[in-house]
Amino acid sequence: MQPSFRPDILRLRPSPLAEIAALGRDDPEVLALWFGEGDEPTAAFIREAAKRALDAGRTFYTPPRGLPELRRAIAQSYRTTHGIAIDPERITVPGSSMLALHIACRTVLAPGDELLVLAPFWPNLRFAAELAGARVREVPLRRGETRWELDVEALARAVTPHTRALYVNSPANPSGWVMNAAEREALLDFCRSHRLAVLADEVYERVVFSDEPAAPSLLAAMEEEEPLFAVGGFSKAWAMTGWRVGWLVHPPELAPAMAVLAEVHNTSATSFVQYAALAALEEEGETFIARLRARLVHNRALVMELLGDHPRVELLSPEGAFYAFPRIAGIRDSVAFCRLLLRRSKVGLAPGSAFGRGFHDYVRLCFALSPERLREALLRLRSALDDRRP
Amino acid sequence: MQPSFRPDILRLRPSPLAEIAALGRDDPEVLALWFGEGDEPTAAFIREAAKRALDAGRTFYTPPRGLPELRRAIAQSYRTTHGIAIDPERITVPGSSMLALHIACRTVLAPGDELLVLAPFWPNLRFAAELAGARVREVPLRRGETRWELDVEALARAVTPHTRALYVNSPANPSGWVMNAAEREALLDFCRSHRLAVLADEVYERVVFSDEPAAPSLLAAMEEEEPLFAVGGFSKAWAMTGWRVGWLVHPPELAPAMAVLAEVHNTSATSFVQYAALAALEEEGETFIARLRARLVHNRALVMELLGDHPRVELLSPEGAFYAFPRIAGIRDSVAFCRLLLRRSKVGLAPGSAFGRGFHDYVRLCFALSPERLREALLRLRSALDDRRP
């Protein structure tokens, strides 16, 4: 007799990150640095735009690929930020960027396929790839002197006849790596020569600590016929994590399929949220991003000051996104460490083992929260490290 | 060389319903009866609850399975409406009820499996099942004298060694069939004897034209260990189509897997929308549903009056949901008919062929809109039928 549920589904268990967070989520004393979000609500001008849309009765279904004006505004933002022309016909807003990535995985990966992933990497991607039937093959970034670096030789060694695609997340969660232009060229040469599709997770593209408006995008370096999926979203740069709105840029031939995939996963994205997303793309949104970046630069300095020079810590200064990913001498099991730290010091971190093999002595912390809370959390962590117990 | 995209995805094309709607979506003269929603925005008390949540800064991620207080309130609503106790641990709010149904399909169906579906049925279900790798086998409801009826013999004939599950949508889109208690027993006997999982799409459960608070639910007739997934949602009874919030009731052993599936499809449902959903479940929500039902009873009478006695029309009075599904003599191709009707009469209907094999001479119309607009649409349709041209 067959089981009632698929064995691969029955076996699913939350990542170690979710496990740790569940332990302390409801404890008000915990300073939570485990999730990828700050501690301030979305900016008032965006919330007001949602409220205006609600007042105007924008509560109906929208087209499955999103409001045409939002898709046009996203296209325009690529022009402003990267100087590139993206046809709105290539843009689908199915709901969250997580859903967009899910749909991209589902479009490219079939059972038996392998997906190359630059590690450390975000745990939900593994689930999305495996749900499509594919196997994830981790290829570590190289820890350089001052930054993480792309290791093209390691990529070449990992290719098999089953390799179908490569997942690249830049700016990267959790490492803070930002793929530079030279690395982008090398990565593209590699993918083209092996005929791999590219899943580019660019949700942190506006969160960089340079003078550039955004990190280098694969969209700017590839032709529209090439098998590229670029995922963007409002959660990170505009502090809209709870809103669930993001987008997928895809080859034009896939537009009809994207309409179906968007519809059968979500019907359409939340209507009034799409109007709020439109507001985020206007000028006030740029002011918000500039302020966020200034805060993050400040917070990054705080992290490097309070944590970077600790004798147990090895930490590269992040180039983008808003995570620090320190290696901590003496940790043998990052999950046990995080559990203990949560209980004793009331600080919530994400265990390194959630982000790939070989990161059992790392932890991730999000530094997007207010400097005061961040400082307090770092002091608690530092004191725990001094203790040498956890 | 392998293609860059999965052939099954490249082949996806929108349903005939989406095709027709795309033709006239932007034409303000069109009276659109093609989608499953009315023409009034969500009630003010629900919109105000969302605005209060926005003002209170409820813009962060929530737990992947939804706010605990919302899950408890949904459990409580089953107690009120059906007199049954559902453990909130069995309830997951992943985002839209479409996503909930998608997750249910993904949990039960594997490639090669067959899903029995009572036809006529909603086209998105076919996509969801096929994306899970399964094949849909349609089993028609029987057109009785006064209502559609379950045909258990037809179900029995359709079972094969590959049959894994049965999808039942009651109250049904598009037929208006409401499974009565006797039919529920027969259906359950059938599923149990063939060891089939049950996918119960109960999103219209509160939209019935009887004195009961809700249609008979499979949840009330099955034990919690049985392989039942019941999907509910706010879109239909509370006129919240654009909000994207619904739920899935599942066996308790699947709770950890549901946390992962919710997270990797959507991270979590939109935060402030969940607070609005909470408001919908309070007393004012019941008043709203009572008013909606009264309007629908009125509108149903209008449909039966203006359409039911037309010599070209065969139409059973719907017992629930808010669709009429007339068979129209002389139609050979419902898509061509709907296209012509849209162009000549500016009325938007859904073609019967979207809802299964053998419905090429049917159309579906949604009667949830305001009586004035509905009357005008019906008069236009009637006049087109008199013409005998389309």
Interface residues (C-beta under 8 A of the other chain):
Chain A: M1 Q2 S4 F5 R6 I9 L10 R11 L12 R13 P14 A18 A22 R25 F35 E37 E40 P41 T42 R47 A50 K51 L54 D55 G57 R58 T59 F60 Y61 T62 P63 P64 G95 S96 M98 L99 H102 R106 T107 V108 L109 A110 P111 N124 F127 A128 L131 R164 R195 A197 P227 A239 M240 T241 G242 W243 R244 E253 L254 P256 A257 A259 V260 L261 E263 V264 H265 N266 T267 S268 A269 T270 S271 F272 V273
Chain B: M1 Q2 S4 F5 R6 I9 L10 R11 L12 R13 P14 A18 A22 R25 F35 E37 E40 P41 T42 R47 A50 K51 L54 D55 G57 R58 T59 F60 Y61 T62 P63 P64 G95 S96 M98 L99 H102 R106 T107 V108 L109 A110 P111 N124 F127 A128 L131 R164 R195 A197 P227 A239 M240 T241 G242 W243 R244 E253 L254 P256 A257 A259 V260 L261 E263 V264 H265 N266 T267 S268 A269 T270 S271 F272 V273
